């Protein structure tokens, strides 16, 4: 699984990357199915908070996009990883049914 972390109006620190890597350990069941995972962290200019997008490229073709909005970055990362995990499980189940 190729992981890419991007920041818009935000520079992801090493601590943020480590936290994200730790949370992404939940996806070990889908390492063979997920080809690329791109996470974009955007700091909002109006108001406060962060917008996080996760773009998941599966090995058999489809691309899923999940997103999360949160005032706290680490809380937003946890929400995003939970959504990525749910999407990966759902896609894995679809493939196993066929």
C-alpha positions as CSV (number, residue, x, y, z in Angstrom):
1,X,0.0,0.0,0.0
2,X,1.4,3.3,-1.1
3,X,0.6,6.1,1.4
4,X,0.8,9.8,0.5
5,X,0.0,12.6,2.9
6,X,-0.6,16.1,1.5
7,X,-1.2,19.4,3.3
8,X,-3.1,22.5,2.0
9,X,-2.4,25.6,4.1
10,X,-0.9,23.0,6.6
11,X,2.4,21.3,6.8
12,X,2.0,17.8,8.3
13,X,4.5,17.3,11.1
14,X,6.4,14.1,11.8
15,X,4.2,13.7,14.9
16,X,1.1,13.9,12.7
17,X,2.6,11.4,10.2
18,X,3.4,9.0,13.1
19,X,-0.1,9.3,14.5
20,X,-1.6,8.6,11.1
21,X,0.7,5.6,10.6
22,X,-0.3,4.2,14.0
23,X,-4.0,4.6,13.2
24,X,-3.6,3.1,9.7
25,X,-2.5,-0.2,11.4
26,X,-6.2,-1.0,11.4
27,X,-6.0,-1.5,7.6
28,X,-3.6,-4.4,7.8
29,X,-6.4,-6.7,6.6
30,X,-6.7,-4.8,3.4
31,X,-3.1,-4.2,2.5
32,X,-3.3,-6.5,-0.5
33,X,-6.5,-4.8,-1.7
34,X,-5.6,-1.1,-1.4
35,X,-3.0,0.0,-4.0
36,X,-2.8,3.7,-3.1
37,X,-4.0,5.8,-0.3
38,X,-3.8,9.6,-0.5
39,X,-4.7,11.7,2.5
40,X,-5.1,15.4,2.1
41,X,-5.3,17.7,5.2
42,X,-6.7,21.2,4.6
43,X,-6.7,23.9,7.2
44,X,-9.8,25.9,6.8
45,X,-9.3,29.6,6.3
46,X,-12.8,30.6,7.3
47,X,-13.4,29.7,10.9
48,X,-11.3,27.1,12.5
49,X,-10.7,23.4,11.9
50,X,-9.6,20.9,9.4
51,X,-11.0,19.2,6.4
52,X,-9.6,15.7,5.6
53,X,-10.0,13.8,2.4
54,X,-9.0,10.2,1.9
55,X,-8.7,8.8,-1.7
56,X,-8.5,5.0,-1.8
57,X,-7.4,3.2,-5.0
58,X,-8.3,-0.4,-4.9
59,X,-6.3,-3.0,-6.8
60,X,-9.2,-4.0,-9.0
61,X,-10.0,-0.5,-10.2
62,X,-12.5,1.5,-8.2
63,X,-11.6,4.7,-6.3
64,X,-13.4,5.7,-3.2
65,X,-13.3,9.1,-1.7
66,X,-14.1,9.7,2.0
67,X,-13.9,12.9,3.9
68,X,-14.2,14.3,7.5
69,X,-14.5,17.8,9.0
70,X,-13.3,18.5,12.5
71,X,-12.0,21.2,14.7
72,X,-9.3,19.0,16.2
73,X,-6.8,17.5,13.8
74,X,-6.2,14.2,15.6
75,X,-9.9,13.7,16.2
76,X,-10.5,14.3,12.5
77,X,-7.8,11.7,11.6
78,X,-9.5,9.1,13.8
79,X,-12.8,9.8,12.1
80,X,-11.3,9.6,8.6
81,X,-9.4,6.3,9.4
82,X,-12.7,4.8,10.7
83,X,-14.4,5.8,7.4
84,X,-11.5,4.4,5.3
85,X,-11.7,1.1,7.3
86,X,-15.5,0.8,6.8
87,X,-15.1,1.6,3.1
88,X,-12.3,-1.0,2.7
89,X,-14.3,-3.7,4.5
90,X,-17.4,-3.0,2.4
91,X,-15.4,-3.1,-0.9
92,X,-13.7,-6.3,0.3
93,X,-17.0,-7.9,1.0
94,X,-18.3,-7.0,-2.4
95,X,-15.4,-8.7,-4.1
96,X,-15.7,-11.8,-2.0
97,X,-19.4,-12.1,-2.9
98,X,-18.5,-12.2,-6.6
